[in-house]
Amino acid sequence: MLDARANNGVFGSNLPHTLAGDQVLSLEGNFDDSFTLYCPSGYERDALYIFTPDLMALLIDNVALYDVEIVDDWMFFYSTKKYEALDASVWRRMLQIVTVVGAKAANRTELYRDERMVTTGAAPLDARESTDNRVATPGRRLRRGVNWTLIVVIGLAVAYWIASRVLPVVFAN
């Protein structure tokens, strides 16, 4: 999961769920200025195999306003911005993203094999077939985390309410 920093709000990420912070993988160059990359624990090397410097540059140049999610053999781009479905420029932009970024990502993942899928003692050719571009269970989902910013804001709001409503009544008597 790539969380674009450009579309984050006041309280941080605009993702629908908070992801566990220990799944953040920092990448080279200025990529971290544009995106936060989340990958399942133990899959950091796999993420580095896919997110090469040339793919990272394409992502920064073409989709810095989008959150990007890879699920199975699909790549999803999410935006908080509303687009006009009948606008030809929107369709040209989407086609460019698929043509440039999607093609490069597909190229990087085409030969990917999760070594955790290989049966112990399998012959090399059987091992390749057994992985068949699949990911083992631990690498399939990201763990959710706690949105501490939201909890602190709610706590401060409750404290303010108590201070402004309850304390004046208590001290008035």
Salt bridges, closest charged atoms under 4 A:
ASP22 OD1 - ARG143 NH2 2.56
ASP46 OD1 - ARG116 NH2 3.20
ASP54 OD2 - LYS104 NZ 2.58
ASP114 OD1 - ARG116 NH1 2.54
GLU115 OE1 - ARG45 NH2 3.03
